[in-house]
Amino acid sequence: MVAVFRKNGAPEPVIWLEEHGVDFTAVLAAVGAVLVIALAHGWGGRLPRWCLLVPASVGAGFFVPYGVLTGVIALIGDDANDGPSLTPWIVVAGVLAFCGVGGALGASAWSYRRQAAS
């Protein structure tokens, strides 16, 4: 995968993570999960609102389309892909995970905004 990432022009931090056995999408999902927890629990209120709402909104706008696009590409196929193909259960898990985290981020950010406005 490192060679594919290099060929496709991936950023060096992403390549570094991959070289060390860490998938960058797992790191993004972990950050998203921490954001959801911060938005849902009281300790998140200690941070400035924008520190939570901006990344949560950006994350929701990234994760859901990424999950949907992953599912669409898996269904229609990717002729340009010369790397390893994904097994169906990985596609299902990925779509559910990304759409789930994105949906949770969006719902948490919306609720946090409404709660702060009250």
A tleap script that builds the chain and sets N, CA, C and O, in Angstrom:
source leaprc.protein.ff14SB
mol = sequence {
  NMET VAL ALA VAL PHE ARG LYS ASN GLY ALA
  PRO GLU PRO VAL ILE TRP LEU GLU GLU HIE
  GLY VAL ASP PHE THR ALA VAL LEU ALA ALA
  VAL GLY ALA VAL LEU VAL ILE ALA LEU ALA
  HIE GLY TRP GLY GLY ARG LEU PRO ARG TRP
  CYS LEU LEU VAL PRO ALA SER VAL GLY ALA
  GLY PHE PHE VAL PRO TYR GLY VAL LEU THR
  GLY VAL ILE ALA LEU ILE GLY ASP ASP ALA
  ASN ASP GLY PRO SER LEU THR PRO TRP ILE
  VAL VAL ALA GLY VAL LEU ALA PHE CYS GLY
  VAL GLY GLY ALA LEU GLY ALA SER ALA TRP
  SER TYR ARG ARG GLN ALA ALA CSER
}
set mol.1.N position { 0.812 -1.188 0.000 }
set mol.1.CA position { 0.000 0.000 0.000 }
set mol.1.C position { 0.858 1.257 0.000 }
set mol.1.O position { 0.467 2.271 -0.577 }
set mol.2.N position { 2.021 1.203 0.638 }
set mol.2.CA position { 2.896 2.378 0.684 }
set mol.2.C position { 3.277 2.797 -0.735 }
set mol.2.O position { 3.276 3.985 -1.057 }
set mol.3.N position { 3.598 1.830 -1.568 }
set mol.3.CA position { 3.977 2.141 -2.956 }
set mol.3.C position { 2.803 2.772 -3.704 }
set mol.3.O position { 2.999 3.702 -4.487 }
set mol.4.N position { 1.598 2.282 -3.475 }
set mol.4.CA position { 0.411 2.844 -4.126 }
set mol.4.C position { 0.183 4.275 -3.630 }
set mol.4.O position { -0.121 5.169 -4.420 }
set mol.5.N position { 0.332 4.484 -2.330 }
set mol.5.CA position { 0.156 5.833 -1.777 }
set mol.5.C position { 1.185 6.793 -2.364 }
set mol.5.O position { 0.850 7.917 -2.739 }
set mol.6.N position { 2.444 6.346 -2.443 }
set mol.6.CA position { 3.494 7.211 -3.025 }
set mol.6.C position { 3.173 7.545 -4.486 }
set mol.6.O position { 3.295 8.692 -4.915 }
set mol.7.N position { 2.763 6.527 -5.237 }
set mol.7.CA position { 2.451 6.714 -6.654 }
set mol.7.C position { 1.302 7.702 -6.845 }
set mol.7.O position { 1.292 8.479 -7.800 }
set mol.8.N position { 0.342 7.664 -5.933 }
set mol.8.CA position { -0.816 8.540 -6.036 }
set mol.8.C position { -0.591 9.911 -5.407 }
set mol.8.O position { -1.492 10.750 -5.427 }
set mol.9.N position { 0.593 10.153 -4.850 }
set mol.9.CA position { 0.914 11.467 -4.305 }
set mol.9.C position { 0.336 11.742 -2.930 }
set mol.9.O position { 0.010 12.887 -2.616 }
set mol.10.N position { 0.204 10.716 -2.107 }
set mol.10.CA position { -0.324 10.908 -0.756 }
set mol.10.C position { 0.647 11.749 0.070 }
set mol.10.O position { 1.856 11.711 -0.161 }
set mol.11.N position { 0.122 12.505 1.030 }
set mol.11.CA position { 0.992 13.309 1.894 }
set mol.11.C position { 1.933 12.428 2.715 }
set mol.11.O position { 1.611 11.280 3.024 }
set mol.12.N position { 3.074 12.964 3.058 }
set mol.12.CA position { 4.083 12.201 3.813 }
set mol.12.C position { 3.568 11.668 5.147 }
set mol.12.O position { 3.894 10.533 5.495 }
set mol.13.N position { 2.765 12.439 5.928 }
set mol.13.CA position { 2.258 11.854 7.183 }
set mol.13.C position { 1.407 10.610 6.959 }
set mol.13.O position { 1.448 9.684 7.769 }
set mol.14.N position { 0.644 10.573 5.885 }
set mol.14.CA position { -0.173 9.397 5.575 }
set mol.14.C position { 0.719 8.214 5.212 }
set mol.14.O position { 0.466 7.084 5.629 }
set mol.15.N position { 1.761 8.483 4.436 }
set mol.15.CA position { 2.707 7.427 4.064 }
set mol.15.C position { 3.433 6.915 5.309 }
set mol.15.O position { 3.626 5.709 5.467 }
set mol.16.N position { 3.834 7.833 6.194 }
set mol.16.CA position { 4.521 7.446 7.429 }
set mol.16.C position { 3.627 6.539 8.267 }
set mol.16.O position { 4.087 5.517 8.776 }
set mol.17.N position { 2.356 6.904 8.416 }
set mol.17.CA position { 1.427 6.057 9.174 }
set mol.17.C position { 1.319 4.674 8.553 }
set mol.17.O position { 1.366 3.663 9.254 }
set mol.18.N position { 1.173 4.636 7.236 }
set mol.18.CA position { 1.036 3.353 6.539 }
set mol.18.C position { 2.295 2.501 6.703 }
set mol.18.O position { 2.197 1.287 6.881 }
set mol.19.N position { 3.474 3.121 6.645 }
set mol.19.CA position { 4.731 2.385 6.846 }
set mol.19.C position { 4.798 1.763 8.236 }
set mol.19.O position { 5.456 0.742 8.432 }
set mol.20.N position { 4.122 2.374 9.192 }
set mol.20.CA position { 4.140 1.878 10.567 }
set mol.20.C position { 2.901 1.055 10.916 }
set mol.20.O position { 2.636 0.777 12.085 }
set mol.21.N position { 2.148 0.671 9.884 }
set mol.21.CA position { 1.028 -0.228 10.087 }
set mol.21.C position { -0.241 0.426 10.609 }
set mol.21.O position { -1.118 -0.259 11.137 }
set mol.22.N position { -0.350 1.739 10.469 }
set mol.22.CA position { -1.539 2.449 10.948 }
set mol.22.C position { -2.285 3.020 9.743 }
set mol.22.O position { -1.720 3.787 8.962 }
set mol.23.N position { -3.534 2.648 9.599 }
set mol.23.CA position { -4.344 3.158 8.501 }
set mol.23.C position { -4.818 4.566 8.851 }
set mol.23.O position { -5.359 4.787 9.934 }
set mol.24.N position { -4.618 5.513 7.944 }
set mol.24.CA position { -4.978 6.898 8.237 }
set mol.24.C position { -6.473 7.060 8.478 }
set mol.24.O position { -6.882 7.957 9.215 }
set mol.25.N position { -7.290 6.213 7.873 }
set mol.25.CA position { -8.732 6.321 8.104 }
set mol.25.C position { -9.082 5.917 9.535 }
set mol.25.O position { -10.041 6.437 10.105 }
set mol.26.N position { -8.316 4.996 10.122 }
set mol.26.CA position { -8.542 4.621 11.520 }
set mol.26.C position { -8.214 5.794 12.440 }
set mol.26.O position { -8.904 6.015 13.435 }
set mol.27.N position { -7.164 6.546 12.113 }
set mol.27.CA position { -6.809 7.729 12.905 }
set mol.27.C position { -7.923 8.771 12.791 }
set mol.27.O position { -8.320 9.365 13.793 }
set mol.28.N position { -8.425 8.994 11.582 }
set mol.28.CA position { -9.515 9.953 11.399 }
set mol.28.C position { -10.770 9.523 12.148 }
set mol.28.O position { -11.447 10.357 12.749 }
set mol.29.N position { -11.085 8.246 12.120 }
set mol.29.CA position { -12.257 7.748 12.836 }
set mol.29.C position { -12.089 7.908 14.345 }
set mol.29.O position { -13.051 8.239 15.038 }
set mol.30.N position { -10.888 7.681 14.861 }
set mol.30.CA position { -10.635 7.869 16.298 }
set mol.30.C position { -10.799 9.338 16.690 }
set mol.30.O position { -11.380 9.641 17.732 }
set mol.31.N position { -10.296 10.238 15.867 }
set mol.31.CA position { -10.464 11.674 16.128 }
set mol.31.C position { -11.953 12.028 16.101 }
set mol.31.O position { -12.428 12.786 16.947 }
set mol.32.N position { -12.680 11.483 15.136 }
set mol.32.CA position { -14.120 11.718 15.064 }
set mol.32.C position { -14.847 11.209 16.292 }
set mol.32.O position { -15.754 11.873 16.794 }
set mol.33.N position { -14.466 10.044 16.783 }
set mol.33.CA position { -15.100 9.483 17.982 }
set mol.33.C position { -14.841 10.354 19.200 }
set mol.33.O position { -15.743 10.565 20.011 }
set mol.34.N position { -13.621 10.863 19.341 }
set mol.34.CA position { -13.297 11.759 20.463 }
set mol.34.C position { -14.118 13.040 20.359 }
set mol.34.O position { -14.606 13.550 21.368 }
set mol.35.N position { -14.272 13.561 19.145 }
set mol.35.CA position { -15.103 14.763 18.953 }
set mol.35.C position { -16.552 14.512 19.351 }
set mol.35.O position { -17.164 15.354 20.008 }
set mol.36.N position { -17.106 13.373 18.964 }
set mol.36.CA position { -18.487 13.039 19.330 }
set mol.36.C position { -18.623 12.991 20.846 }
set mol.36.O position { -19.585 13.520 21.404 }
set mol.37.N position { -17.671 12.363 21.505 }
set mol.37.CA position { -17.717 12.261 22.971 }
set mol.37.C position { -17.596 13.648 23.603 }
set mol.37.O position { -18.308 13.959 24.558 }
set mol.38.N position { -16.704 14.476 23.078 }
set mol.38.CA position { -16.538 15.832 23.619 }
set mol.38.C position { -17.809 16.656 23.437 }
set mol.38.O position { -18.165 17.442 24.316 }
set mol.39.N position { -18.489 16.489 22.323 }
set mol.39.CA position { -19.730 17.224 22.089 }
set mol.39.C position { -20.863 16.724 22.981 }
set mol.39.O position { -21.762 17.492 23.326 }
set mol.40.N position { -20.829 15.462 23.354 }
set mol.40.CA position { -21.920 14.866 24.119 }
set mol.40.C position { -21.728 14.973 25.631 }
set mol.40.O position { -22.699 14.877 26.381 }
set mol.41.N position { -20.495 15.171 26.087 }
set mol.41.CA position { -20.227 15.200 27.528 }
set mol.41.C position { -19.845 16.601 27.984 }
set mol.41.O position { -19.459 17.453 27.183 }
set mol.42.N position { -19.959 16.817 29.275 }
set mol.42.CA position { -19.712 18.130 29.852 }
set mol.42.C position { -18.294 18.644 29.687 }
set mol.42.O position { -18.095 19.854 29.585 }
set mol.43.N position { -17.301 17.762 29.658 }
set mol.43.CA position { -15.924 18.243 29.572 }
set mol.43.C position { -15.633 18.923 28.241 }
set mol.43.O position { -14.682 19.699 28.142 }
set mol.44.N position { -16.425 18.649 27.229 }
set mol.44.CA position { -16.250 19.325 25.949 }
set mol.44.C position { -16.622 20.793 26.024 }
set mol.44.O position { -16.151 21.596 25.218 }
set mol.45.N position { -17.471 21.156 26.995 }
set mol.45.CA position { -17.876 22.542 27.172 }
set mol.45.C position { -16.766 23.439 27.684 }
set mol.45.O position { -16.902 24.662 27.654 }
set mol.46.N position { -15.680 22.864 28.150 }
set mol.46.CA position { -14.541 23.662 28.625 }
set mol.46.C position { -13.731 24.262 27.481 }
set mol.46.O position { -12.952 25.195 27.677 }
set mol.47.N position { -13.925 23.716 26.297 }
set mol.47.CA position { -13.218 24.218 25.117 }
set mol.47.C position { -14.054 25.289 24.435 }
set mol.47.O position { -15.277 25.303 24.572 }
set mol.48.N position { -13.402 26.188 23.698 }
set mol.48.CA position { -14.195 27.146 22.919 }
set mol.48.C position { -15.100 26.391 21.932 }
set mol.48.O position { -14.711 25.357 21.389 }
set mol.49.N position { -16.293 26.913 21.713 }
set mol.49.CA position { -17.272 26.228 20.852 }
set mol.49.C position { -16.719 25.909 19.479 }
set mol.49.O position { -16.946 24.816 18.961 }
set mol.50.N position { -15.998 26.841 18.882 }
set mol.50.CA position { -15.495 26.632 17.525 }
set mol.50.C position { -14.502 25.478 17.465 }
set mol.50.O position { -14.373 24.834 16.424 }
set mol.51.N position { -13.790 25.203 18.574 }
set mol.51.CA position { -12.826 24.085 18.593 }
set mol.51.C position { -13.516 22.739 18.417 }
set mol.51.O position { -12.895 21.769 17.981 }
set mol.52.N position { -14.783 22.681 18.751 }
set mol.52.CA position { -15.543 21.440 18.573 }
set mol.52.C position { -16.418 21.475 17.328 }
set mol.52.O position { -16.494 20.494 16.589 }
set mol.53.N position { -17.080 22.606 17.099 }
set mol.53.CA position { -18.054 22.667 16.014 }
set mol.53.C position { -17.418 22.666 14.627 }
set mol.53.O position { -17.947 22.036 13.711 }
set mol.54.N position { -16.305 23.355 14.458 }
set mol.54.CA position { -15.671 23.407 13.128 }
set mol.54.C position { -15.175 22.021 12.709 }
set mol.54.O position { -15.530 21.557 11.626 }
set mol.55.N position { -14.360 21.341 13.538 }
set mol.55.CA position { -13.916 20.009 13.103 }
set mol.55.C position { -15.064 18.999 12.990 }
set mol.55.O position { -15.030 18.120 12.129 }
set mol.56.N position { -16.080 19.118 13.853 }
set mol.56.CA position { -17.208 18.193 13.776 }
set mol.56.C position { -17.986 18.400 12.477 }
set mol.56.O position { -18.394 17.433 11.833 }
set mol.57.N position { -18.187 19.649 12.099 }
set mol.57.CA position { -18.911 19.928 10.853 }
set mol.57.C position { -18.114 19.478 9.633 }
set mol.57.O position { -18.667 18.895 8.700 }
set mol.58.N position { -16.815 19.752 9.650 }
set mol.58.CA position { -15.958 19.312 8.539 }
set mol.58.C position { -15.921 17.786 8.483 }
set mol.58.O position { -16.000 17.197 7.405 }
set mol.59.N position { -15.800 17.151 9.644 }
set mol.59.CA position { -15.772 15.690 9.698 }
set mol.59.C position { -17.054 15.064 9.189 }
set mol.59.O position { -17.019 14.075 8.456 }
set mol.60.N position { -18.195 15.639 9.576 }
set mol.60.CA position { -19.480 15.116 9.093 }
set mol.60.C position { -19.574 15.276 7.583 }
set mol.60.O position { -20.081 14.397 6.885 }
set mol.61.N position { -19.081 16.403 7.086 }
set mol.61.CA position { -19.108 16.640 5.645 }
set mol.61.C position { -18.131 15.773 4.872 }
set mol.61.O position { -18.272 15.613 3.659 }
set mol.62.N position { -17.139 15.207 5.558 }
set mol.62.CA position { -16.160 14.330 4.915 }
set mol.62.C position { -16.546 12.857 5.039 }
set mol.62.O position { -16.530 12.120 4.054 }
set mol.63.N position { -16.893 12.435 6.256 }
set mol.63.CA position { -17.097 11.013 6.520 }
set mol.63.C position { -18.274 10.421 5.760 }
set mol.63.O position { -18.153 9.344 5.176 }
set mol.64.N position { -19.403 11.108 5.759 }
set mol.64.CA position { -20.588 10.544 5.101 }
set mol.64.C position { -20.359 10.384 3.595 }
set mol.64.O position { -20.590 9.298 3.063 }
set mol.65.N position { -19.905 11.445 2.883 }
set mol.65.CA position { -19.651 11.246 1.447 }
set mol.65.C position { -18.569 10.197 1.166 }
set mol.65.O position { -18.666 9.454 0.190 }
set mol.66.N position { -17.538 10.135 2.019 }
set mol.66.CA position { -16.475 9.149 1.840 }
set mol.66.C position { -17.041 7.741 1.969 }
set mol.66.O position { -16.697 6.858 1.184 }
set mol.67.N position { -17.907 7.529 2.958 }
set mol.67.CA position { -18.522 6.218 3.129 }
set mol.67.C position { -19.413 5.847 1.963 }
set mol.67.O position { -19.372 4.718 1.475 }
set mol.68.N position { -20.222 6.802 1.516 }
set mol.68.CA position { -21.112 6.539 0.385 }
set mol.68.C position { -20.302 6.265 -0.879 }
set mol.68.O position { -20.614 5.339 -1.628 }
set mol.69.N position { -19.272 7.060 -1.116 }
set mol.69.CA position { -18.423 6.878 -2.297 }
set mol.69.C position { -17.719 5.519 -2.270 }
set mol.69.O position { -17.573 4.870 -3.305 }
set mol.70.N position { -17.289 5.099 -1.095 }
set mol.70.CA position { -16.668 3.780 -0.957 }
set mol.70.C position { -17.641 2.688 -1.389 }
set mol.70.O position { -17.267 1.767 -2.114 }
set mol.71.N position { -18.888 2.794 -0.941 }
set mol.71.CA position { -19.896 1.810 -1.324 }
set mol.71.C position { -20.207 1.835 -2.808 }
set mol.71.O position { -20.361 0.783 -3.429 }
set mol.72.N position { -20.303 3.037 -3.387 }
set mol.72.CA position { -20.608 3.155 -4.818 }
set mol.72.C position { -19.481 2.562 -5.654 }
set mol.72.O position { -19.730 1.808 -6.594 }
set mol.73.N position { -18.249 2.903 -5.310 }
set mol.73.CA position { -17.105 2.374 -6.071 }
set mol.73.C position { -17.034 0.857 -5.947 }
set mol.73.O position { -16.697 0.170 -6.911 }
set mol.74.N position { -17.350 0.330 -4.767 }
set mol.74.CA position { -17.334 -1.127 -4.587 }
set mol.74.C position { -18.417 -1.797 -5.431 }
set mol.74.O position { -18.217 -2.891 -5.959 }
set mol.75.N position { -19.559 -1.134 -5.552 }
set mol.75.CA position { -20.654 -1.721 -6.330 }
set mol.75.C position { -20.402 -1.679 -7.833 }
set mol.75.O position { -20.655 -2.655 -8.538 }
set mol.76.N position { -19.900 -0.540 -8.322 }
set mol.76.CA position { -19.722 -0.416 -9.775 }
set mol.76.C position { -18.354 -0.871 -10.236 }
set mol.76.O position { -18.137 -1.077 -11.430 }
set mol.77.N position { -17.428 -1.031 -9.299 }
set mol.77.CA position { -16.078 -1.454 -9.653 }
set mol.77.C position { -15.191 -0.268 -9.971 }
set mol.77.O position { -15.668 0.821 -10.290 }
set mol.78.N position { -13.908 -0.496 -9.880 }
set mol.78.CA position { -12.914 0.544 -10.127 }
set mol.78.C position { -11.868 -0.049 -11.067 }
set mol.78.O position { -10.920 -0.700 -10.627 }
set mol.79.N position { -12.051 0.181 -12.358 }
set mol.79.CA position { -11.141 -0.399 -13.358 }
set mol.79.C position { -9.729 0.148 -13.245 }
set mol.79.O position { -8.774 -0.518 -13.644 }
set mol.80.N position { -9.583 1.354 -12.705 }
set mol.80.CA position { -8.264 1.971 -12.603 }
set mol.80.C position { -7.480 1.440 -11.406 }
set mol.80.O position { -6.287 1.718 -11.278 }
set mol.81.N position { -8.122 0.696 -10.545 }
set mol.81.CA position { -7.472 0.213 -9.328 }
set mol.81.C position { -6.549 -0.957 -9.654 }
set mol.81.O position { -6.998 -2.029 -10.061 }
set mol.82.N position { -5.256 -0.730 -9.467 }
set mol.82.CA position { -4.316 -1.825 -9.696 }
set mol.82.C position { -3.824 -2.415 -8.378 }
set mol.82.O position { -2.953 -3.286 -8.367 }
set mol.83.N position { -4.384 -1.937 -7.270 }
set mol.83.CA position { -4.030 -2.462 -5.961 }
set mol.83.C position { -4.926 -3.634 -5.598 }
set mol.83.O position { -5.686 -4.131 -6.429 }
set mol.84.N position { -4.830 -4.068 -4.353 }
set mol.84.CA position { -5.654 -5.199 -3.918 }
set mol.84.C position { -7.126 -4.808 -3.871 }
set mol.84.O position { -7.468 -3.693 -3.479 }
set mol.85.N position { -7.996 -5.735 -4.275 }
set mol.85.CA position { -9.422 -5.462 -4.227 }
set mol.85.C position { -9.928 -5.684 -2.800 }
set mol.85.O position { -9.341 -6.443 -2.029 }
set mol.86.N position { -11.018 -5.013 -2.470 }
set mol.86.CA position { -11.578 -5.124 -1.128 }
set mol.86.C position { -12.609 -6.240 -1.088 }
set mol.86.O position { -13.384 -6.423 -2.027 }
set mol.87.N position { -12.607 -6.975 0.002 }
set mol.87.CA position { -13.616 -8.012 0.173 }
set mol.87.C position { -14.924 -7.343 0.590 }
set mol.87.O position { -14.907 -6.262 1.180 }
set mol.88.N position { -16.047 -7.973 0.289 }
set mol.88.CA position { -17.347 -7.346 0.571 }
set mol.88.C position { -17.555 -6.952 2.035 }
set mol.88.O position { -18.134 -5.900 2.306 }
set mol.89.N position { -17.098 -7.769 2.980 }
set mol.89.CA position { -17.343 -7.422 4.380 }
set mol.89.C position { -16.564 -6.184 4.783 }
set mol.89.O position { -17.014 -5.433 5.648 }
set mol.90.N position { -15.397 -5.949 4.172 }
set mol.90.CA position { -14.635 -4.736 4.475 }
set mol.90.C position { -15.374 -3.518 3.942 }
set mol.90.O position { -15.404 -2.473 4.591 }
set mol.91.N position { -15.967 -3.651 2.770 }
set mol.91.CA position { -16.738 -2.537 2.197 }
set mol.91.C position { -17.924 -2.214 3.096 }
set mol.91.O position { -18.163 -1.049 3.413 }
set mol.92.N position { -18.666 -3.235 3.510 }
set mol.92.CA position { -19.827 -3.015 4.378 }
set mol.92.C position { -19.382 -2.370 5.688 }
set mol.92.O position { -19.996 -1.404 6.139 }
set mol.93.N position { -18.330 -2.889 6.298 }
set mol.93.CA position { -17.835 -2.327 7.563 }
set mol.93.C position { -17.381 -0.887 7.369 }
set mol.93.O position { -17.659 -0.031 8.209 }
set mol.94.N position { -16.689 -0.614 6.277 }
set mol.94.CA position { -16.209 0.744 6.017 }
set mol.94.C position { -17.342 1.721 5.786 }
set mol.94.O position { -17.332 2.825 6.330 }
set mol.95.N position { -18.317 1.326 4.986 }
set mol.95.CA position { -19.460 2.207 4.716 }
set mol.95.C position { -20.212 2.495 6.013 }
set mol.95.O position { -20.535 3.647 6.303 }
set mol.96.N position { -20.488 1.454 6.788 }
set mol.96.CA position { -21.203 1.652 8.050 }
set mol.96.C position { -20.399 2.495 9.028 }
set mol.96.O position { -20.956 3.353 9.713 }
set mol.97.N position { -19.096 2.258 9.100 }
set mol.97.CA position { -18.265 3.015 10.037 }
set mol.97.C position { -18.198 4.492 9.652 }
set mol.97.O position { -18.416 5.361 10.497 }
set mol.98.N position { -17.902 4.780 8.396 }
set mol.98.CA position { -17.770 6.174 7.992 }
set mol.98.C position { -19.098 6.911 8.039 }
set mol.98.O position { -19.158 8.048 8.508 }
set mol.99.N position { -20.148 6.289 7.568 }
set mol.99.CA position { -21.456 6.937 7.632 }
set mol.99.C position { -21.920 7.075 9.082 }
set mol.99.O position { -22.563 8.062 9.439 }
set mol.100.N position { -21.597 6.093 9.909 }
set mol.100.CA position { -21.964 6.163 11.329 }
set mol.100.C position { -21.234 7.270 12.066 }
set mol.100.O position { -21.853 8.048 12.791 }
set mol.101.N position { -19.929 7.347 11.887 }
set mol.101.CA position { -19.162 8.412 12.542 }
set mol.101.C position { -19.572 9.774 12.001 }
set mol.101.O position { -19.734 10.722 12.770 }
set mol.102.N position { -19.740 9.882 10.689 }
set mol.102.CA position { -20.167 11.156 10.100 }
set mol.102.C position { -21.545 11.578 10.584 }
set mol.102.O position { -21.765 12.743 10.915 }
set mol.103.N position { -22.465 10.633 10.623 }
set mol.103.CA position { -23.801 10.938 11.121 }
set mol.103.C position { -23.783 11.332 12.589 }
set mol.103.O position { -24.483 12.260 12.992 }
set mol.104.N position { -22.986 10.631 13.394 }
set mol.104.CA position { -22.875 10.961 14.816 }
set mol.104.C position { -22.249 12.341 15.010 }
set mol.104.O position { -22.673 13.097 15.884 }
set mol.105.N position { -21.248 12.670 14.201 }
set mol.105.CA position { -20.655 14.004 14.283 }
set mol.105.C position { -21.671 15.083 13.929 }
set mol.105.O position { -21.787 16.087 14.632 }
set mol.106.N position { -22.397 14.878 12.852 }
set mol.106.CA position { -23.404 15.853 12.446 }
set mol.106.C position { -24.489 16.029 13.488 }
set mol.106.O position { -24.854 17.156 13.822 }
set mol.107.N position { -25.010 14.922 14.007 }
set mol.107.CA position { -26.069 14.993 15.012 }
set mol.107.C position { -25.561 15.620 16.307 }
set mol.107.O position { -26.267 16.419 16.923 }
set mol.108.N position { -24.356 15.272 16.726 }
set mol.108.CA position { -23.788 15.836 17.952 }
set mol.108.C position { -23.527 17.332 17.807 }
set mol.108.O position { -23.805 18.103 18.725 }
set mol.109.N position { -22.994 17.740 16.663 }
set mol.109.CA position { -22.734 19.167 16.435 }
set mol.109.C position { -24.047 19.943 16.408 }
set mol.109.O position { -24.130 21.032 16.977 }
set mol.110.N position { -25.068 19.403 15.758 }
set mol.110.CA position { -26.369 20.066 15.707 }
set mol.110.C position { -26.957 20.211 17.111 }
set mol.110.O position { -27.456 21.276 17.474 }
set mol.111.N position { -26.894 19.142 17.892 }
set mol.111.CA position { -27.413 19.166 19.259 }
set mol.111.C position { -26.621 20.144 20.131 }
set mol.111.O position { -27.202 20.877 20.931 }
set mol.112.N position { -25.314 20.153 19.976 }
set mol.112.CA position { -24.453 21.051 20.752 }
set mol.112.C position { -24.769 22.510 20.425 }
set mol.112.O position { -24.821 23.350 21.323 }
set mol.113.N position { -24.978 22.814 19.148 }
set mol.113.CA position { -25.355 24.168 18.743 }
set mol.113.C position { -26.682 24.580 19.361 }
set mol.113.O position { -26.816 25.683 19.891 }
set mol.114.N position { -27.656 23.690 19.290 }
set mol.114.CA position { -28.987 23.999 19.856 }
set mol.114.C position { -28.920 24.170 21.362 }
set mol.114.O position { -29.571 25.053 21.919 }
set mol.115.N position { -28.146 23.338 22.016 }
set mol.115.CA position { -28.035 23.385 23.476 }
set mol.115.C position { -27.356 24.684 23.913 }
set mol.115.O position { -27.765 25.301 24.897 }
set mol.116.N position { -26.330 25.092 23.187 }
set mol.116.CA position { -25.601 26.316 23.529 }
set mol.116.C position { -26.453 27.556 23.256 }
set mol.116.O position { -26.296 28.576 23.926 }
set mol.117.N position { -27.357 27.471 22.270 }
set mol.117.CA position { -28.207 28.616 21.936 }
set mol.117.C position { -29.318 28.808 22.956 }
set mol.117.O position { -29.864 29.904 23.081 }
set mol.118.N position { -29.662 27.736 23.696 }
set mol.118.CA position { -30.759 27.818 24.673 }
set mol.118.C position { -30.366 28.563 25.918 }
set mol.118.O position { -31.180 28.715 26.829 }
savepdb mol mol.pdb
quit
